[in-house]
Amino acid sequence: MNTFYLLRHGEVCVDKSKPASEWTLSYEGVRQVHELAKKGTFANVDLIYSSEEEKAFHTAQTIADSIGKEALKLSNFNELHRNTFVGNYESAIRKAFARINESSSDWEPCLSALHRFREGIEQMNMKYRNKKILIVSHGIVLTLYFAHLNREMNELFARWKKLNFLSYGVVKDSQVVKDIV
């Protein structure tokens, strides 16, 4: 089985005029990602994948460049689809987590995003064997995935609140080896 290192992207520059999927890393986020890459935390990974979103791909590409690997994109690892910016983001997140089967604030339902993310992991497990795979993704889908594996789906918002930029967890054989929070 593969070992997955699941990393949240670096700090973002919030631009209310654009959908969150188009936000980029902030200056501080870029600095932090370069610092992480220098540490060599992921120096032994065999493969690097990221969501298609720029903030995640920039994070993945910086790490890939530091270890001489290629960063690949896979849409399964994209964040929960959010077409609109909402004023009270935390309130919208809380609402989305409270009703995971429903679209909230014109967002993709959380269960749909979790299913998509899990399919991406399954694709990796079918394609590769005994690899160390870094996946750079996003706060909401990573919260959903780790809560699912830990059987803590009733604690989604609390878990999400604990999650920091560049936090990472480790999963092997569908078991959490290192929690992301």
Residue pairs with C-beta under 8 A, 6 or more apart in sequence:
1 125
1 129
1 130
1 172
1 173
2 124
2 125
2 128
2 129
2 130
2 131
2 132
2 133
2 172
3 131
3 132
3 133
3 170
3 171
3 172
3 177
4 121
4 124
4 133
4 134
4 135
4 170
4 171
4 172
5 42
5 45
5 132
5 133
5 134
5 135
5 168
5 169
5 170
6 135
6 137
6 142
6 145
6 146
6 168
6 169
6 170
6 171
6 180
7 42
7 59
7 134
7 135
7 136
7 137
7 166
7 167
7 168
8 136
8 137
8 138
8 139
8 142
8 163
8 164
8 165
8 166
8 167
8 168
8 180
9 25
9 29
9 50
9 53
9 55
9 56
9 58
9 59
9 136
9 137
9 138
9 165
9 166
10 25
10 26
10 29
10 30
10 32
10 33
10 36
10 55
10 58
10 59
10 165
10 166
11 25
11 26
11 28
11 29
11 32
11 165
11 166
12 23
12 24
12 25
12 26
12 29
12 55
12 165
13 23
13 24
13 25
13 26
13 27
13 29
14 23
15 22
15 23
16 85
19 82
19 83
19 84
19 85
20 79
20 82
20 85
21 53
21 78
21 79
21 81
21 82
22 53
22 54
23 53
23 54
23 55
24 54
24 55
24 58
25 33
25 54
25 55
25 58
25 59
29 55
29 59
29 165
30 58
30 62
32 165
32 166
33 58
33 59
33 62
33 63
33 166
34 62
36 63
36 166
37 62
37 63
37 65
37 66
37 67
38 66
40 66
40 67
41 168
42 48
42 63
42 67
42 134
43 66
43 67
44 132
45 67
45 69
45 132
45 133
45 134
46 128
46 131
46 132
46 133
47 69
47 72
47 128
47 131
47 132
47 133
47 134
48 60
48 63
48 64
48 69
48 70
48 71
48 72
48 133
48 134
48 135
48 136
49 60
49 71
49 72
49 73
49 74
49 77
49 120
49 124
49 133
49 134
49 135
49 136
50 56
50 57
50 59
50 60
50 61
50 71
50 72
50 73
50 74
50 77
50 135
50 136
50 137
51 57
51 73
51 74
51 75
51 77
51 78
51 79
51 136
51 137
51 138
52 73
52 74
52 75
52 77
52 78
53 78
53 79
53 138
56 77
56 79
56 136
56 137
56 138
57 71
57 73
57 136
59 136
59 166
60 71
60 134
60 136
61 71
63 69
63 71
63 134
63 136
64 70
64 71
71 136
74 120
74 123
75 116
76 116
76 117
76 119
76 120
76 121
76 123
77 117
77 120
77 135
77 136
77 137
77 138
77 141
78 116
78 137
78 138
78 141
79 113
79 137
79 138
79 139
79 140
79 141
80 96
80 107
80 108
80 110
80 113
80 138
80 140
80 141
81 107
81 108
81 113
82 105
82 106
82 107
82 108
83 106
83 107
84 105
84 106
84 107
86 92
86 105
92 104
92 105
92 107
93 140
93 157
93 160
94 157
95 104
95 105
96 104
96 105
96 107
96 110
96 140
97 110
97 156
97 157
97 160
98 157
99 109
100 109
100 110
100 111
100 114
100 144
100 153
100 156
101 109
101 110
101 111
102 109
103 109
110 140
110 144
110 156
113 140
113 141
113 144
114 141
114 144
114 145
114 148
116 141
117 137
117 141
117 144
117 145
118 145
118 148
120 135
121 135
121 145
121 171
124 133
124 135
139 160
139 163
140 160
142 163
142 169
142 180
143 156
143 159
143 160
143 163
143 180
144 156
146 152
146 159
146 169
146 176
146 179
146 180
146 181
147 153
147 155
147 156
147 159
149 171
149 174
149 175
149 176
150 176
150 179
152 159
159 181
162 181
163 180
163 181
167 180
167 181
168 178
168 180
169 176
169 177
169 178
169 179
169 180
169 181
170 176
170 177
170 178
171 177
